[in-house]
């Protein structure tokens, strides 16, 4: 009991220390629980194997300039599973605005009597561009529209912590601790602009209940803070059938309801799909579609196998 209180105190202190940190709004995808390294650097190396994950998300299909996101991550344990290292590459586009980021991550794993506590750090380089040459103005030669594409780079650091047992986890992350400012400067024909990253913090957790030898129930929640917006709570529940098929529902407060399916093709390969029904006025444009592909290359010589609960 004392150990659990100490763990809770650690997470509370971390929340207070970084509550004023600035961070660019992070990647958002419904199936994040399959690879939490996209928001938390402490997660890298958690799966005890070389792991790779690809997410592709398309929102409001058929609407010109609709949001699209792709991100690929790869990470692995090091030094007898005490350390972890990983790399995340993600691309996000909304209209003529585009962002490309590369994030290097490292984690340290501390073994406790009832579980493991992981700490992670990350370093990120990102580019944000506005592609004015892709616009089609109603009036040719409109001086209010720049005549050239604009682009700028930014560097950032991140921090996270992740505590877990075989069936329970809790994580906290501030993936981008520094304020990101993008400035686009040019002459009168090029135009200028400035963007400043929003604050963002993540607190999430979950537990897997063993209903029967062939049925597991996973419940999870995430609390997301983004400056200038109300706190957002994600709630989800999913069922694992015969250690092979996950099916579940999730609710994102004031945003969407989602249905997801994940199929474990083999012990090394998982594929998934999720669909979001959005609450916005654009819901008639088809919500959001998300595809996930993941692999885990386990070392079979030591006989290790960890179910992909989270």
C-alpha positions, 0 to 999 in steps of 0.5 A: 500500500505504501508503495502504491502511495509513493507511485501516486505521489510521483505522478502528482509531483510530475503533473505540478512540475510541467503544468506550465510547460508549452507543447504543440498539440499532439497526434490524435488517433483512436487506437493509440493504446496499441502504441503509446509511444506516440504520446509517451516516450516512457513507453518505448521498449515496453513490449520487450521486443523490436516493435513497429507500428503504422497508423493512417487516419483520414477524416471527413472523406470527400471534403477538400483539405480534410485532415490526414495523419500518418505516423510510424514508430519503431522501438526496442528494449536495450541493455537486458530490458532496462533501457528502451530506445525508439524513433517516431516519424509523423506527418499531419496535414490540414488544408494547405498547412502541413507538419512533419516531425521526427522524434527520438526517444529513450526510456529507463525501466525501474523494477518494483516489487509489484510492477515496473516504473518507466521514465522517458525523454525525447527530442524532436525536430519538426517542420511546419509549412504553409503551401500557398502555391496550392491555393486557387483564389477566386481572383487571380493576383489577389495581393492578400494571398502570398505568392510563395510557400512558407516554412520554418523548423522548431526543436522540442523536448519531451518527458513521460512516465509509465507504471505497469503490471501485467494487467494495469497501467497508468501513464503521464506525458508532456511530449513537448516541453518547450514552446514552439514558435514558427515564424514565416518571414518574406517580402511583400510577395511572399507574406509572413505569419507566426504560429505558437504551439498550444499547451498539452498534457496527457494522463491515462490508465487502464486495467484488463479483467480476466472474465474467462480463459477465452475472454478478457475485458479492457477498460481505459481512460485518458484525460487530455489538456489543451490550452484554450479548450476544455478538458477532454476525457476519453473512455473506452472498453474492449473485449479480447476474444480467444486471445485473437480478436479485440472489439471495442467502443470508445467515447471522446467527450464532445467529439466522437464515438468510435468503434474499433477492431484489432485482429492478431494475425500471428503473435508478431502481426496485428492489424486494426481498423477504427471508425469515428462518428463525430458530433460536429456539423461536418458529421455528414462527411463520413467521420474518420477512418483509421488503419493500424498495422503493428509487428513485434519481433520477439526473441523466441530463445528465451520463451518470452511472450507478453499478451498485447493488452496495452 
